[in-house]
């Protein structure tokens, strides 16, 4: 029951009882100033019209600069409920209206590194004053705050506040509500930009990961959204029973045990799921599903260990570059794998003889380009990369066939311009060499490539600051022309 003054309530109760007719009683109660008193006596009225009038009379304060955002947030929440339920349960709709009509939302100063504060007792949401100009973030704060207000609408204090459940579910609620609205209104002009894959910024990474992993299982059962709304607006016990597989809500999350219990739902994990976002656990489960022979959930691994286990300890010259890209991409989604990609590529290159590098230069280079997509290479690795590129150019000049030439060309197109190396001169040399290699690869693939087309591509590929002088250009042009004419003959 809400904390109200018992003496004043008794007086108000006598005054209401002395009034004839429900409409008159309701009008008298609605005219009172005390929100808690109105809600205390709301249970005495069962007619929807009477209850709606009392709820709509609740008073709250909103900072003027927040009017637009608060109205938008409320509209988004109502639409989300409408889309989750065929018919919104009356008790949940009423809980939402009560929260909207009594929650103060204001700007004010807050402690350092805090953007939002929700005062459960005083039903007040405070947003950091200096955040008033970023509309996208304000929307996230308001929705996140409303989630806490829904969940704790009958609480006097935060003594029963479960941080994992509260913060994880508040962030999930925010993401679901916004993405549901953007999906239904893709062309609506909100007056500010929201990404189509909106996700609220959050400091609660661990809380998010645990709850989103549990919610992912409920998504597979198609009950995730309804269970989330049970937690916020309905029966928390029902939510806990489902999300904890019938266990208790205070159970610790065991990475390995959860995977064993829910393998049916954790097979072929959908990385597009909203529960994959800000989740450091599901990426590990994807990798575990692909590494059948060993359990990788019982201790922390580094990138090279995961790559070795995934590819059964194959060397880089035997690894499929597209698969390597997929594995690294998944590892980037979690902070539970220590990143030593640069050390891995360095160890791999140093393990080869010059002859081995020559024999597998195309596959080695393709995999190096994948790592370059994610990491800045050290100078020693860059020098070896330059050697590998030269080996490949030499092969092409001897008409040696490159098996995955089209894939290599595509990777040069995708990643060459983003290469970043400590030694800037070395960086330019690699980019120029890759440009030349790309043209040679295209030349080996295109029978109708003319000297003119080749040279035009060469000029456009090389940077304007290239060291090639005019007389060298003429020699290069003539040489290429002769090469092409010879190959045609």
C-alpha positions in Angstrom: 0.0 0.0 0.0 1.2 3.5 -0.8 2.7 5.6 2.0 0.0 8.2 2.9 -0.9 10.0 6.1 -3.4 7.8 8.0 -5.1 10.6 9.8 -5.7 12.6 6.7 -6.9 9.5 4.9 -9.5 8.8 7.6 -10.8 12.4 7.3 -11.0 12.1 3.5 -12.7 8.7 3.8 -15.4 10.2 5.9 -15.9 13.2 3.6 -16.2 10.8 0.6 -18.6 8.5 2.3 -20.8 11.5 3.1 -21.2 12.3 -0.6 -24.1 10.8 -2.5 -23.5 9.0 -5.8 -20.3 7.6 -7.3 -19.9 10.4 -9.8 -19.9 13.0 -7.1 -17.5 10.9 -4.9 -15.1 10.6 -7.9 -15.3 14.3 -8.7 -14.5 15.2 -5.1 -11.6 12.8 -5.0 -10.2 13.9 -8.4 -10.2 17.5 -7.1 -7.7 16.6 -4.2 -4.0 17.5 -4.5 -2.5 14.4 -3.1 -1.7 11.7 -5.7 -1.1 9.1 -3.1 -4.6 9.7 -1.5 -6.2 9.4 -4.9 -4.5 6.1 -5.6 -5.3 4.8 -2.1 -9.0 5.3 -2.7 -8.9 4.2 -6.3 -9.5 0.6 -5.2 -12.9 1.6 -3.9 -14.1 2.3 -7.5 -14.7 -0.5 -10.0 -16.3 1.4 -12.9 -13.9 2.1 -15.7 -15.2 5.6 -16.2 -14.7 6.4 -12.5 -11.2 5.0 -12.4 -10.1 6.7 -15.6 -11.3 10.1 -14.2 -9.3 9.6 -11.0 -6.2 8.5 -12.9 -6.3 11.3 -15.4 -6.5 13.8 -12.4 -3.1 12.7 -11.1 -0.7 15.6 -11.1 3.0 15.6 -12.2 5.6 18.0 -13.4 7.6 17.9 -16.7 10.4 20.3 -17.6 9.2 22.3 -20.7 12.1 21.2 -22.8 11.0 17.5 -22.3 7.4 17.8 -23.4 8.0 16.6 -26.9 10.3 13.7 -25.9 8.0 12.5 -23.1 4.9 12.6 -25.4 6.8 10.6 -28.0 8.0 8.1 -25.4 4.5 7.6 -24.2 3.2 7.1 -27.7 5.9 4.6 -28.4 5.1 2.6 -25.2 1.4 2.5 -25.9 2.0 1.3 -29.5 4.4 -1.4 -28.2 1.8 -2.7 -25.8 -0.8 -2.7 -28.6 1.5 -4.8 -30.8 2.4 -7.3 -28.1 -1.2 -8.0 -27.1 -4.2 -8.7 -29.3 -6.1 -6.8 -26.6 -4.0 -5.0 -23.9 -5.0 -6.3 -20.4 -6.8 -3.6 -18.5 -4.6 -3.9 -15.4 -1.5 -3.3 -17.5 -2.9 -0.4 -19.4 -4.1 1.2 -16.2 -0.6 0.7 -14.6 0.9 2.5 -17.6 -1.6 5.4 -17.4 -1.0 5.8 -13.6 2.8 5.9 -14.1 2.5 8.5 -17.0 0.2 10.7 -14.9 2.1 10.8 -11.7 5.8 10.7 -12.7 7.7 13.9 -12.6 10.4 14.2 -15.3 12.8 17.0 -14.8 16.3 18.3 -15.6 18.7 18.8 -12.8 22.3 18.3 -11.7 23.4 14.8 -11.0 26.5 13.1 -9.6 29.4 12.7 -12.0 29.0 9.9 -14.6 25.3 9.7 -14.0 22.8 10.6 -16.7 19.6 9.5 -15.1 18.2 9.0 -11.6 14.9 7.5 -10.7 13.5 8.3 -7.2 11.0 5.5 -6.5 9.6 7.1 -3.4 8.9 10.5 -4.9 8.0 9.2 -8.3 10.5 11.5 -10.0 12.8 10.9 -12.9 15.8 13.3 -13.1 17.9 13.7 -16.2 21.3 15.3 -16.2 20.9 18.9 -17.1 23.6 19.0 -19.7 22.0 16.2 -21.7 19.1 18.4 -22.7 20.3 19.0 -26.3 20.7 15.4 -27.4 17.1 14.3 -28.3 18.0 10.7 -29.2 19.7 10.1 -25.8 16.9 11.9 -24.0 14.4 9.5 -25.5 16.4 6.6 -24.2 16.7 8.0 -20.7 12.9 8.7 -20.5 12.0 5.2 -21.7 14.6 3.6 -19.4 13.3 5.6 -16.5 9.7 4.7 -17.3 10.7 1.0 -17.2 12.0 1.4 -13.6 8.8 3.4 -12.7 6.6 0.6 -14.1 8.5 -2.1 -12.3 8.5 -0.3 -8.9 5.2 1.5 -9.1 4.0 0.0 -5.8 7.4 0.3 -4.0 8.2 2.7 -1.2 12.0 2.1 -1.3 14.6 0.4 -3.5 15.5 -2.2 -0.8 14.3 -5.1 -3.0 15.9 -3.6 -6.1 17.6 -6.4 -8.2 20.2 -4.6 -10.3 20.6 -7.4 -12.8 16.9 -7.7 -13.5 16.1 -4.0 -13.3 18.9 -2.6 -15.4 18.9 -5.4 -17.9 15.1 -5.3 -18.4 15.0 -1.5 -18.5 17.6 -1.4 -21.4 15.8 -4.2 -23.2 12.5 -2.4 -22.8 14.0 0.8 -24.3 15.4 -1.0 -27.3 12.3 -3.0 -28.0 10.0 0.0 -27.8 12.1 2.2 -30.1 12.8 -0.5 -32.7 9.2 -1.5 -32.8 8.2 2.1 -33.5 10.8 2.7 -36.1 9.8 -0.5 -37.9 6.2 0.6 -38.0 6.9 4.2 -38.9 10.1 4.1 -41.1 9.5 7.5 -42.8 8.2 9.5 -39.9 10.1 12.7 -39.2 10.8 12.8 -35.5 12.8 16.0 -35.7 16.1 14.1 -34.9 17.9 11.0 -36.1 17.4 7.5 -34.7 19.3 4.5 -36.1 17.1 1.8 -37.5 19.0 -0.6 -35.1 18.6 1.7 -32.1 20.3 0.6 -28.9 20.5 2.7 -25.8 23.9 3.5 -24.4 24.4 1.7 -21.2 27.0 1.2 -18.5 25.3 -2.1 -17.4 27.1 -4.5 -19.8 27.1 -7.5 -17.5 23.5 -7.0 -16.5 22.5 -6.6 -20.1 24.4 -9.8 -21.2 22.8 -12.0 -18.5 19.3 -10.9 -19.0 19.5 -10.7 -22.8 20.9 -14.2 -22.9 17.9 -15.5 -20.8 15.5 -13.4 -22.9 16.9 -14.9 -26.1 15.7 -18.3 -25.0 12.3 -16.8 -24.3 12.3 -15.2 -27.8 12.8 -18.7 -29.3 9.7 -19.7 -27.4 7.9 -16.5 -28.7 7.1 -15.3 -25.2 9.9 -12.8 -24.5 7.9 -9.6 -24.9 4.9 -10.8 -22.9 7.3 -12.0 -20.1 9.1 -8.6 -20.1 5.8 -6.8 -19.7 4.9 -9.2 -16.9 8.0 -8.2 -15.1 7.4 -4.5 -15.6 3.6 -4.3 -15.3 2.2 -7.6 -14.1 3.2 -10.7 -12.2 7.0 -10.8 -11.5 6.8 -14.3 -10.2 5.4 -15.5 -13.6 8.3 -13.8 -15.3 10.9 -15.3 -12.9 9.5 -18.8 -13.3 9.9 -18.5 -17.1 13.3 -16.7 -17.3 14.9 -18.9 -14.7 13.6 -22.2 -16.1 11.4 -22.7 -13.1 14.2 -21.8 -10.6 14.6 -18.9 -8.2 15.2 -15.4 -9.2 18.4 -15.1 -7.1 20.2 -17.8 -8.9 23.7 -17.0 -10.1 24.3 -17.2 -13.9 26.6 -20.1 -14.7 27.9 -19.8 -18.3 28.4 -23.5 -18.9 25.3 -24.7 -17.0 23.0 -22.4 -18.9 24.4 -23.5 -22.2 23.9 -27.2 -21.3 20.3 -26.6 -20.2 19.3 -24.5 -23.2 21.2 -26.0 -26.2 18.0 -26.4 -28.1 17.5 -22.6 -28.1 21.1 -21.7 -28.4 21.6 -23.6 -31.7 22.1 -21.4 -34.7 22.0 -18.2 -32.7 20.6 -15.3 -34.7 23.0 -12.3 -34.6 20.3 -10.0 -35.8 18.2 -10.6 -32.7 17.8 -7.6 -30.4 19.1 -9.7 -27.6 22.4 -10.2 -29.3 23.2 -6.5 -28.9 25.3 -5.5 -25.9 25.6 -9.2 -25.1 29.0 -10.6 -24.3 27.6 -14.2 -23.7 25.8 -15.2 -26.9 28.9 -14.7 -29.1 30.7 -17.2 -26.8 27.8 -19.7 -27.3 28.1 -19.3 -31.1 31.8 -20.2 -31.0 31.1 -23.1 -28.6 28.6 -24.4 -31.1 31.3 -24.4 -33.8 34.0 -25.8 -31.6 32.7 -29.3 -30.8 35.7 -31.0 -29.4 36.5 -28.7 -26.4 34.6 -26.7 -23.8 35.6 -23.0 -24.2 33.1 -21.8 -21.5 35.0 -22.8 -18.4 37.9 -20.3 -18.6 38.9 -17.2 -20.4 40.7 -17.7 -23.7 42.5 -15.3 -26.1 41.9 -14.8 -29.8 44.7 -17.1 -31.0 43.5 -20.0 -28.8 40.0 -19.7 -30.2 41.2 -19.5 -33.8 43.4 -22.5 -33.3 40.6 -24.6 -31.7 38.1 -23.4 -34.4 40.4 -24.4 -37.3 41.8 -27.5 -35.6 45.3 -25.9 -35.3 45.7 -25.3 -39.1 48.3 -22.7 -40.1 47.2 -19.4 -41.7 48.1 -20.6 -45.2 45.4 -23.4 -44.9 42.7 -21.3 -43.3 39.7 -20.1 -45.4 39.8 -16.3 -45.2 36.0 -15.9 -45.2 35.7 -18.3 -42.2 38.4 -16.4 -40.4 36.6 -13.2 -40.9 33.4 -14.7 -39.5 35.2 -16.0 -36.4 37.1 -12.7 -35.7 33.8 -10.8 -36.2 32.1 -12.9 -33.6 35.0 -12.5 -31.2 34.7 -8.7 -31.6 31.2 -8.9 -30.1 32.4 -10.1 -26.7 34.9 -8.8 -24.1 35.4 -12.3 -22.7 38.1 -13.3 -25.1 41.4 -11.5 -24.7 42.4 -9.9 -28.0 45.8 -10.9 -29.3 45.2 -10.9 -33.0 48.3 -8.9 -33.8 50.4 -11.4 -31.9 48.7 -14.3 -33.6 49.4 -13.0 -37.1 53.0 -12.2 -36.2 53.6 -15.7 -34.8 52.0 -17.2 -37.9 54.2 -15.2 -40.3 57.3 -15.9 -38.3 56.7 -19.6 -38.4 57.0 -19.8 -42.2 60.2 -20.1 -44.3 60.5 -17.8 -47.3 59.8 -20.7 -49.6 56.5 -21.5 -47.7 55.5 -17.9 -48.0 56.1 -18.0 -51.7 54.1 -21.2 -52.1 51.1 -19.9 -50.2 51.3 -16.1 -50.8 47.8 -15.7 -52.1 46.1 -17.4 -49.1 48.4 -15.8 -46.6 47.8 -12.3 -48.0 44.0 -12.9 -48.1 44.0 -13.7 -44.4 46.3 -10.8 -43.5 43.8 -8.5 -45.2 41.1 -9.9 -42.9 43.2 -9.1 -39.8 43.8 -5.6 -41.2 40.1 -5.1 -41.3 40.1 -5.2 -37.5 43.7 -4.3 -36.4 46.5 -1.9 -36.9 49.6 -3.9 -37.8 53.1 -3.4 -36.4 56.0 -2.5 -38.7 57.6 -6.0 -38.7 54.4 -7.6 -39.8 53.8 -4.9 -42.4 57.3 -5.6 -43.9 56.5 -9.3 -44.2 53.2 -8.4 -45.8 55.0 -6.3 -48.4 57.2 -9.4 -49.2 54.1 -11.6 -49.5 52.5 -9.1 -51.9 55.7 -9.1 -54.0 55.8 -12.9 -54.1 52.3 -12.9 -55.5 53.0 -10.3 -58.1 56.0 -12.4 -59.2 53.8 -15.4 -59.5 51.3 -13.5 -61.7 54.1 -12.2 -63.9 55.0 -15.9 -64.4 51.4 -16.7 -65.2 50.9 -18.7 -62.1 47.2 -19.2 -61.4 45.8 -17.7 -58.2 42.9 -19.9 -57.0 40.8 -17.2 -55.2 41.8 -14.2 -57.3 38.2 -12.7 -57.3 38.0 -13.0 -53.5 41.4 -11.5 -53.1 40.5 -8.6 -55.4 37.3 -8.0 -53.4 39.3 -7.9 -50.2 41.8 -5.4 -51.6 38.8 -3.3 -52.7 37.2 -3.5 -49.2 40.2 -3.1 -46.9 43.2 -1.6 -48.7 42.3 2.0 -48.1 41.8 1.4 -44.4 45.2 0.0 -43.8 46.9 1.7 -40.9 50.6 1.0 -40.0 52.9 2.8 -37.6 55.4 3.6 -40.3 53.5 5.8 -42.8 56.0 5.3 -45.6 55.6 1.6 -45.2 51.8 2.1 -45.2 52.0 4.0 -48.5 54.3 1.3 -50.0 51.8 -1.5 -49.1 48.9 0.5 -50.5 50.7 1.1 -53.8 51.8 -2.5 -54.0 48.2 -3.7 -53.4 46.9 -1.3 -56.1 49.4 -2.8 -58.6 48.6 -6.3 -57.4 44.9 -5.7 -57.9 45.5 -4.6 -61.5 47.6 -7.6 -62.2 44.9 -9.9 -60.7 42.3 -8.2 -62.9 44.5 -8.5 -65.9 44.8 -12.3 -65.3 41.0 -12.5 -65.1 40.0 -10.3 -68.0 40.9 -11.4 -71.5 39.7 -8.1 -73.1 41.9 -5.9 -70.9 43.7 -3.4 -73.2 46.9 -1.5 -72.4 45.0 1.7 -72.3 42.5 0.4 -69.7 45.3 -1.2 -67.7 47.3 2.0 -67.6 44.3 4.2 -66.7 43.5 1.9 -63.8 47.1 2.0 -62.7 47.1 5.8 -62.7 43.8 6.1 -60.8 44.9 3.5 -58.3 48.2 5.1 -57.4 48.0 8.2 -55.2 48.9 11.6 -56.7 51.9 11.7 -54.4 53.4 8.5 -56.0 57.1 8.6 -56.8 56.7 7.4 -60.4 58.1 10.0 -62.8 56.9 10.8 -66.3 59.7 8.9 -68.0 59.1 5.9 -65.7 55.4 6.0 -66.6 56.2 5.8 -70.3 58.5 2.9 -69.8 55.9 1.1 -67.7 53.2 1.8 -70.3 55.3 0.4 -73.1 56.3 -2.6 -71.1 52.7 -3.4 -70.2 51.6 -2.9 -73.8 54.2 -5.3 -75.0 53.2 -7.8 -72.3 49.6 -7.7 -73.4 50.4 -8.0 -77.1 52.6 -11.0 -76.4 49.9 -12.7 -74.3 47.4 -12.1 -77.1 49.7 -13.6 -79.7 
